[in-house]
């Protein structure tokens, strides 16, 4: 299964629901989806449906967060598995972006 992104926009907040694989073959799809957002002040990246992520996918999330922040958009990563958060933590992403960006950590595998 490739990556599917369902976007819900309400007022000035967008939620991107990611489902499937986030890797070298799909990361550009994520970056295109994020760059196409207009008129929002907040973006939640919901990772509950991500079944696999590799280092390119993690790099893509980091790049998406950086690009959104450059546009003064507040970003949260929600519904992240404990296993995936552990990888982010090992890589130092909570220290780089702030622990408040990660929300609703759920049990289970990434």
Secondary structure by P-SEA (a helix, b strand, c coil): ccbbbbbbbcccbbbbbbccccccccaaaaaaaaaacccccbbbbcccccccccaaaaaaaaaaaaaaaaacbbbbbccccaaaaaaaaaaccccccccccccccccccc
